[in-house]
Amino acid sequence: MITIPTLNSLYTGIIADINTEYGVNINPFGKAVLRCFAAVHAAKLKIYYLVIAALQKNVAPDTCDEETLIRFGTIKLGRVPFAAVAAQYSIKVVGTIGAVIPAQSTFKSDDTSLNPGILYVLDNAYTLLTATDYITVRALTLGAEGKLDLLDTLTPTAPIPLVNSGVASTSVFSVIVPPLAAETIEAYRTDVILSYRLEAQGGAATDYRLWSQDAQGVERVYPYAKSGTQGEIDLYVEATVVDSIDGKGTPTAQILTDVETVVDFNPDTSLALNERGRRPLQAMVNYLPVTIKTIVITITGYSGLTPAIQATLLTALTDTVNAMRPFVAGADVLTDKNDIIDTNKLIGSIITAKPGAVFTSVTFTVDAVSMSTYTFNNGNIPYLNPTIVYL
């Protein structure tokens, strides 16, 4: 990458060139026309350098801007970033048989709901077949902001004849379409980079990584040959935090189903039907959620501890723990291997965050079991308890 010179260095360089070329010393005061000339050309050169630098950044997907990245992704992945998906729920309604709920009727989630004040719309008119019936509504707010829990209640925004609008009468019965957050541009960038780094091999571990990129809500997958069997694969699926069940990476049943779908069949409908099959015929795949391993860190004898220091250490330790993931030999680069947590790594993270920190010891537990070192594998991923214990 070229180093972009400052405007002043360009200006000084042009002045020096003029002085050398003509054997003069341009007067810094008075009617110094040549200094104006030098300033104008320095500004023009600066623009040229900035344009060249922008072009340099856009030649590779790891540094390019968003517009260029989407162009890379459209060519290599065959898709743009995933858009947010609106939730759809089956909700219970109580009323008189034969009552009609008009199309475009809206319902608002109550204050006691997971996300209060969100509007949900009935797309098609519905006639009650029983006194207690069920209709499907769609969130008008995209993504996780429109998520509701089972039994959360809603209220019609306008009275509906012969339909009870009481709080206990309208509640979420089941999830028809779970909400999914829009794919962030950096997550999309990671998928694009992996598509260049990994090479399809007809059923190897890299293929499952590449195929799973076509399922929305997936952070990463970890394929392993199942021990003691032939042709059987355990594919552990990690969801993005926002789309996970628990905010820790556990995928929903729908995400597991979506992964199975894209592993079996390429979703690119522009391909011929006989070119879309993916999973080898002899491979039997078990689609499994990752297992969350809760990490609790205890720092003993920290000198001069303050709330600000605690916040800094929590951020540093969270970043350190979140970066640890199971290593898949057939799909991951050995130099990027980061699947072991130990006390030395945690101590290093603390010292890096707060140079000169003085403390007695650092210990940690994995699922309440004291450890000095632990390796994450077979779909086990860490989650740092946000409460660091200080003794």
N, C-alpha and C positions, 0 to 999 in steps of 0.2 A: 504494500500500500504506500502511496506517495504521502509525504508530509506536506500539509498545506501551509505555506508560509503566511505570516501575518501581513496585513496591509502595510504596516510601517516598514517591515523588512523589504517588501517589494519596492516601496517608494525609495528607501535608502539605496537599494541596489541600482535602481535606474539613475539616481543622481550620481552615484559612483561611476557608472558606465559612461555617462555624459562627460564627467570630469576627466576620466581616463582617455576617452576617445578624442576629445578636442583640446586636452591640456589646459583646461580652465578650472576655476573654482567658483561655482555658482554662488553669488551673493545671497545669503539667507534673508536679507532685508531689501526693501525698495521694490522696484518693478522687476521681480524675478519671474519672468514668463516661463522659463524652463522648469521651474519648480511646480508651477501649475500643470505644465505638460506631463511632468513625472507623476504627479498625483493622479491625473486622469488615467494614464496608462497603467498605473499600479492598481487602480480600481478595476480596470478591464481585465488585467491578468488575474486578479483575485477571483473574478467571476468564472474565468476559464478553469482555474484550479478547482473551484467548488463543483463545477459541472463534471470535470474529470473524476473527482472523488465520488460523486453520486453514481456515476457510471461504474466505477470500480466496485462500489458496494453492491450494485445490482447484478453483478455477474455470477453470484452464487447465492443459494437460498438461505444460507445462515446469516447473511448480513443485509439482504435486499429489503426494500420497503414493502409495505403491505400489498400494493397493487402488483408489483413484480412477483411477489411470493405467490399470490393467487394464480398468476399466469404459470409459474413453475408447477404449482399443484394441479392445475387444470390439465396440464400436459402429462405429468408423471402419475398423479393419483387418479386423474379422471373425474375430479370433483372439486367444487369450491368448499369453503368451510361450512360445516353443518349449521343450519339455522336453528333457532330455538323451536321447540315443539310445545304446543299448548296441551295442557292436561284435559282429559275427558273423563267424566265420572257418571256413573249410574246413581241417581239420587232417588230416594223414596219420597213420594208425594201422597197425600191423603185427600180424598174428595169424593164427589158423587159419581157413580158409574155413568159414563157418557159425557162427563164434563170434558171440554176441549181446552187444552193449554195451547195458545196460539204460537206459531213460529216466531222466533226472535224474542220470546219472553226471556227476561233476564232475572237472575237470582244473585243476591249478594251474600258473601260469606259473613257469618255473624262474628261478633267480637271474640267469642270463645274459640273460634276456629284457628287452625294452624297459621293461616294467612288471612287475617280479617280484612273486610272491605274490598275483596276482589269480586269482579262481576263474571258471571257464567251465563251463557246463552243457549237456548234450545233452538237448534237449527231448523227442525221440522215440527210442524204441529202434531200434537199427540192427543188421542182420545183415551180417557181412563177406561180400562176394561174391568178393573176391580176397584173397590173402595181404597185399597192401598196398592199403588202401582209404582212403576219405576220408569224414569225418563233419563235420557243421556244428554248431559250439558257439556259445553266446551268453554274452557277458560278464555276470557278475552285478554288476559295477561299471559304472555309467552314465558316459557321456562319455569324454573323452580319457584318463582314468586307466586305462581298460581296453584301450587301444591296444597292439597288438603289431606287430612287423615280420615280414616274410616270413622263414621258417626259424627263428623263435624257437621254443623247445621248451617242452613242457608235460609234466606227470606226473599220472597219475590219482591222486586222493586216496585211493582204495581199490583193491585188486587186482581186475582184471577177468579172469575165467577165459578162457584161450586167447588173451589179448591181451597183447602184449609191452608192458611199462611202462618199458622202458629209455629214457634221455634221447633217443637218436638215433632212436627209433621214432615219437615223437609230436611233430610240428612243424607250424607254420603253413604251409599250402600256398597259400592265396589269401584275399582279403578278400571276404566276401559282403556285409556291411553295414558301412561305415566308421563309427566312433564320431563322435558330434557332441556338443559341450558344450551345456549349457542356455543359453538366451539370457539375458543379464544384464538387469536391470531398466532400466539406463541405455541399453543398446542398443535395448531395446523402446521406451523413451521417445523415442529419436531417430527410430525408424520412425513412431511416432504423430505426432510433430511434422511430419515430412516429408509424411505423408499429408494433413495440413491445408495445408501450404505449397504442395505441388505439385498441379497440376490436370491430370487426365487429358484427353488431346487426340486420342485415336484413333491412336496410333502415333508420337507425338513422343518426344523424349528423356526427358521426365518420366514417360511411361508405362512405359518400361523400368525406371526407378528404382522406381516404385510396384509393378509386377508382381514384380520380383525380391525384394521384401520378403517374399514368400510362400515363399521357399526358405530352409531352415535352413542356417546356417553362412556366410551371405553378409554381408560387411561393407558393401560398396558396389559398384555397377556403373558403368561409364563407356561410354555408347553414342556411337558416332561413325558418320557416313555414310562408307562406304568410298570412298577417293579413286579416281576414274576409273571408277566403276561407277554404275549406276542401280538404286535399290531394294535395295541391299545394305548391311547394317549390321554393323560390328564392335562386338560387345558384350564389353568386357573385364570380367572378374569378379574381385573381390578378396574373399578369404575372411577370416573372423575369424582372429586370430592363433592361437588355440587349436585351430581346426579346419583350419588350413592344412597343407600338406605339410611346409613348411620352417620354420614359426614366423614367417614374414615376410609372409604374405598370399597365397601361391600356392594356388589352390583345388585340391581333389581332382577326379578325373574324375567322381565321383558328384555333387559340388556343381555342376559345369558341367551335368551331365545334369538335375539338379533345377531349375536356372535355366531351362533350355530347356523343361522341362515346364510351369512356372508362367507362362512368357512365352506359350506356346501356348494354355494352358487354365487358367482360373480354378479353383483347388482347392476353392472353396466349393461343396459338393455340395447346399446348400439352394437354389441357383439352378436355374432351368430349363436344360436342356441347351443350348438355342439362345442362352442369355445368357452362357455361360461362355467362348466363344471370345475371344481377345485379339489375337494377332498379326495385323496386316493381311495379306491374302492376297498382296499384291504385294511384301511385305517378306521378304527373305532374310537371315537372321541368322547371323553367324559367332560362336560362343560361344568366347571366348578367355581364357586366364588372363592376369592382369597380369604385367608384366615387372618384376622386382626390380632396382633400381639401387642398388648398394652405395655408400654415402657414407663416406669416411674423412676425418676432420678432423684437421688438424695445428695445434697452438698453439705458437708459438715465443716463447721468452723470458718465460714467465710468472713473475712475481716472487713469491716466498714460497709456492710450490706445496706443498701437503700432500695426503695421501690423502683427507682430508675434503673439501678443495676439489675434488679430482678427481671425487669422487662427486657433489658438487653440480653441477659443470659437466656431467657425463655426463647427469644427470637433466634438466637444463635444455635441453641440446642435443638429447637424444632427444625431448623434448616438442616442440621447435621443428620438428625434421625430420619427426616422425610426423604433424604437423598439415598438412603439405604434400601435396596431392593434385591430380591432373589436373582442370582446369576444363572443364566441359561447358556450353557457352553456353546450350543449350536447357533445362537442368535445374538449374543452380546460380545462386545470387544473386551478382551482380557484386561487391557489397560484401564478400562472403565469399571472394573469389578469393584463393587462396594456393597457387600452383603453381610458384613460382620460388624457388630457393635461390641465395643470393649471400653473399659474404663480409660485407657490411654487416649482413645479417640475423643471421648467426652471431655477429658481434661484439656486436650489440645483445642477443642472448640471454645472452652471457657477462656483459656489464655489468649486465644486469637481475638475474642470479643472484648475482653478486658485485660490488656497487657499489664503485667505486674500484679495480677490478682493473687491474694494470699488466702489459702484455705487448707483445711486438714486432709480431707479425702473426698472422693466421689464414688458413689455406689449406685447400682441400678437393679431393678427387678424386671423380669419378663413374665407377664401374667401372674404377678405376685410371688414369683420364685426368684430368689437372689441369684445373680449371675455375675461372673467376671468377664465372660465373653459369650456371644451367641451368634449363630449363623442363620440368616433367613433363607429358607429354601422351600421348595414344594408349595409355593403359593402363600407362605407366611410373610406378611408385611408388617412393619412396625407402625405404632401410633403412640406418640408421646403424650402422656397425661399432661395437660396444661398447668397442672399444679406441681411445681418443683418443690421438693421438701428441703427445708433448710434447718439444720440442727446446730 
